[in-house]
Structure formats: structure tokens, C-alpha cells
Amino acid sequence: MSEAVLAMLGLPPTDCLVTGDRLETDVRMGLDAGMSAAIILTGATTAAMLQESSVVPTYVLERLADLLPG
């Protein structure tokens, strides 16, 4: 699915960032597709779960607003 979206947008995976609150779905999908991936610790994944997981996101955010400047 991610390949289809990237093709539609005309973007390489290295220019994209997947954000989500689930390590095993959101983050893994992005990483498997060659994208950077950010986990947001406001939903399904806690900091403790992150430390136990073999899935290692590129970025760890406390909230989605952390992506915005300033």
C-alpha cells in the first residue's frame, strides 16, 4: 500500500515521514518501505512498550504538535 501512495505522489521513500501511535503497524510499515518513522506516545504505545520492542522508530514524539516548528 505504501508503494502505491508513494508512486501516486511521485516521492521517494527517503523524502517521507510516517507518523503513528502503533509500533507494529504504523512504524513498521514506514520503516519497511524505506521511510523515516515517528512514534507518538499519545495512544496505543507507551514509553515502556517502546523500550521492550524490537521495532525502533527514527523519532519518538510525546505529541503530534512536536512536529511543528516553534
Rosetta constraint file for C-alpha pairs under 8 A:
AtomPair CA 1 CA 5 HARMONIC 6.55 0.50
AtomPair CA 2 CA 6 HARMONIC 6.14 0.50
AtomPair CA 2 CA 29 HARMONIC 7.68 0.50
AtomPair CA 2 CA 30 HARMONIC 7.76 0.50
AtomPair CA 2 CA 33 HARMONIC 6.81 0.50
AtomPair CA 3 CA 7 HARMONIC 6.08 0.50
AtomPair CA 3 CA 33 HARMONIC 7.26 0.50
AtomPair CA 4 CA 8 HARMONIC 6.11 0.50
AtomPair CA 5 CA 9 HARMONIC 6.19 0.50
AtomPair CA 6 CA 10 HARMONIC 5.82 0.50
AtomPair CA 6 CA 11 HARMONIC 5.34 0.50
AtomPair CA 6 CA 12 HARMONIC 6.62 0.50
AtomPair CA 6 CA 13 HARMONIC 6.97 0.50
AtomPair CA 7 CA 11 HARMONIC 6.63 0.50
AtomPair CA 11 CA 15 HARMONIC 6.61 0.50
AtomPair CA 11 CA 16 HARMONIC 7.57 0.50
AtomPair CA 12 CA 16 HARMONIC 7.25 0.50
AtomPair CA 13 CA 33 HARMONIC 6.71 0.50
AtomPair CA 13 CA 34 HARMONIC 5.41 0.50
AtomPair CA 13 CA 35 HARMONIC 4.77 0.50
AtomPair CA 13 CA 36 HARMONIC 7.99 0.50
AtomPair CA 14 CA 34 HARMONIC 6.40 0.50
AtomPair CA 14 CA 35 HARMONIC 5.26 0.50
AtomPair CA 14 CA 36 HARMONIC 6.97 0.50
AtomPair CA 15 CA 35 HARMONIC 7.30 0.50
AtomPair CA 16 CA 35 HARMONIC 5.64 0.50
AtomPair CA 16 CA 36 HARMONIC 6.52 0.50
AtomPair CA 17 CA 30 HARMONIC 7.45 0.50
AtomPair CA 17 CA 35 HARMONIC 5.87 0.50
AtomPair CA 17 CA 36 HARMONIC 4.87 0.50
AtomPair CA 17 CA 37 HARMONIC 5.45 0.50
AtomPair CA 17 CA 38 HARMONIC 7.13 0.50
AtomPair CA 18 CA 26 HARMONIC 7.09 0.50
AtomPair CA 18 CA 27 HARMONIC 6.80 0.50
AtomPair CA 18 CA 30 HARMONIC 5.52 0.50
AtomPair CA 18 CA 35 HARMONIC 6.89 0.50
AtomPair CA 18 CA 36 HARMONIC 6.36 0.50
AtomPair CA 18 CA 37 HARMONIC 4.70 0.50
AtomPair CA 18 CA 38 HARMONIC 6.18 0.50
AtomPair CA 19 CA 26 HARMONIC 6.89 0.50
AtomPair CA 19 CA 27 HARMONIC 7.00 0.50
AtomPair CA 19 CA 37 HARMONIC 5.84 0.50
AtomPair CA 19 CA 38 HARMONIC 4.73 0.50
AtomPair CA 19 CA 39 HARMONIC 5.97 0.50
AtomPair CA 19 CA 40 HARMONIC 7.03 0.50
AtomPair CA 20 CA 26 HARMONIC 5.29 0.50
AtomPair CA 20 CA 27 HARMONIC 6.54 0.50
AtomPair CA 20 CA 38 HARMONIC 6.56 0.50
AtomPair CA 20 CA 39 HARMONIC 5.37 0.50
AtomPair CA 20 CA 40 HARMONIC 5.83 0.50
AtomPair CA 21 CA 26 HARMONIC 6.98 0.50
AtomPair CA 21 CA 27 HARMONIC 7.96 0.50
AtomPair CA 21 CA 39 HARMONIC 5.41 0.50
AtomPair CA 21 CA 40 HARMONIC 4.92 0.50
AtomPair CA 21 CA 41 HARMONIC 6.21 0.50
AtomPair CA 21 CA 42 HARMONIC 6.76 0.50
AtomPair CA 21 CA 43 HARMONIC 5.41 0.50
AtomPair CA 21 CA 44 HARMONIC 5.59 0.50
AtomPair CA 21 CA 45 HARMONIC 5.82 0.50
AtomPair CA 22 CA 26 HARMONIC 5.40 0.50
AtomPair CA 22 CA 27 HARMONIC 6.52 0.50
AtomPair CA 22 CA 39 HARMONIC 7.00 0.50
AtomPair CA 22 CA 43 HARMONIC 7.70 0.50
AtomPair CA 22 CA 44 HARMONIC 5.72 0.50
AtomPair CA 22 CA 45 HARMONIC 5.74 0.50
AtomPair CA 23 CA 27 HARMONIC 4.89 0.50
AtomPair CA 23 CA 28 HARMONIC 6.14 0.50
AtomPair CA 23 CA 39 HARMONIC 6.87 0.50
AtomPair CA 23 CA 45 HARMONIC 6.90 0.50
AtomPair CA 23 CA 50 HARMONIC 7.70 0.50
AtomPair CA 23 CA 53 HARMONIC 7.98 0.50
AtomPair CA 23 CA 55 HARMONIC 6.41 0.50
AtomPair CA 23 CA 57 HARMONIC 7.79 0.50
AtomPair CA 24 CA 28 HARMONIC 5.43 0.50
AtomPair CA 24 CA 29 HARMONIC 7.89 0.50
AtomPair CA 24 CA 55 HARMONIC 7.15 0.50
AtomPair CA 25 CA 29 HARMONIC 5.83 0.50
AtomPair CA 26 CA 30 HARMONIC 6.48 0.50
AtomPair CA 27 CA 31 HARMONIC 6.21 0.50
AtomPair CA 27 CA 37 HARMONIC 5.36 0.50
AtomPair CA 27 CA 38 HARMONIC 6.67 0.50
AtomPair CA 27 CA 39 HARMONIC 6.55 0.50
AtomPair CA 27 CA 55 HARMONIC 7.61 0.50
AtomPair CA 27 CA 57 HARMONIC 6.28 0.50
AtomPair CA 28 CA 32 HARMONIC 5.87 0.50
AtomPair CA 28 CA 37 HARMONIC 7.97 0.50
AtomPair CA 28 CA 55 HARMONIC 6.66 0.50
AtomPair CA 29 CA 33 HARMONIC 6.19 0.50
AtomPair CA 30 CA 34 HARMONIC 6.42 0.50
AtomPair CA 30 CA 35 HARMONIC 5.03 0.50
AtomPair CA 30 CA 36 HARMONIC 6.41 0.50
AtomPair CA 30 CA 37 HARMONIC 5.65 0.50
AtomPair CA 31 CA 35 HARMONIC 5.24 0.50
AtomPair CA 31 CA 36 HARMONIC 6.11 0.50
AtomPair CA 31 CA 37 HARMONIC 6.19 0.50
AtomPair CA 31 CA 57 HARMONIC 7.67 0.50
AtomPair CA 36 CA 57 HARMONIC 7.52 0.50
AtomPair CA 36 CA 58 HARMONIC 5.68 0.50
AtomPair CA 36 CA 59 HARMONIC 7.93 0.50
AtomPair CA 37 CA 57 HARMONIC 5.33 0.50
AtomPair CA 37 CA 58 HARMONIC 5.19 0.50
AtomPair CA 37 CA 59 HARMONIC 6.38 0.50
AtomPair CA 38 CA 57 HARMONIC 5.65 0.50
AtomPair CA 38 CA 58 HARMONIC 5.82 0.50
AtomPair CA 38 CA 59 HARMONIC 4.48 0.50
AtomPair CA 38 CA 60 HARMONIC 5.59 0.50
AtomPair CA 38 CA 61 HARMONIC 6.82 0.50
AtomPair CA 39 CA 45 HARMONIC 7.96 0.50
AtomPair CA 39 CA 57 HARMONIC 6.28 0.50
AtomPair CA 39 CA 59 HARMONIC 6.42 0.50
AtomPair CA 39 CA 60 HARMONIC 5.09 0.50
AtomPair CA 39 CA 61 HARMONIC 6.06 0.50
AtomPair CA 40 CA 45 HARMONIC 7.67 0.50
AtomPair CA 40 CA 60 HARMONIC 6.23 0.50
AtomPair CA 40 CA 61 HARMONIC 4.76 0.50
AtomPair CA 40 CA 62 HARMONIC 5.69 0.50
AtomPair CA 40 CA 63 HARMONIC 5.69 0.50
AtomPair CA 40 CA 64 HARMONIC 6.47 0.50
AtomPair CA 41 CA 45 HARMONIC 5.73 0.50
AtomPair CA 41 CA 46 HARMONIC 5.62 0.50
AtomPair CA 41 CA 47 HARMONIC 6.76 0.50
AtomPair CA 41 CA 60 HARMONIC 7.48 0.50
AtomPair CA 41 CA 61 HARMONIC 6.23 0.50
AtomPair CA 41 CA 62 HARMONIC 5.10 0.50
AtomPair CA 41 CA 63 HARMONIC 6.51 0.50
AtomPair CA 42 CA 46 HARMONIC 7.57 0.50
AtomPair CA 42 CA 62 HARMONIC 6.60 0.50
AtomPair CA 42 CA 63 HARMONIC 6.14 0.50
AtomPair CA 45 CA 49 HARMONIC 6.06 0.50
AtomPair CA 45 CA 50 HARMONIC 6.77 0.50
AtomPair CA 46 CA 50 HARMONIC 6.26 0.50
AtomPair CA 47 CA 51 HARMONIC 6.42 0.50
AtomPair CA 48 CA 52 HARMONIC 6.54 0.50
AtomPair CA 49 CA 53 HARMONIC 6.22 0.50
AtomPair CA 50 CA 55 HARMONIC 7.86 0.50
AtomPair CA 50 CA 56 HARMONIC 7.84 0.50
AtomPair CA 61 CA 66 HARMONIC 6.35 0.50
AtomPair CA 62 CA 66 HARMONIC 7.06 0.50
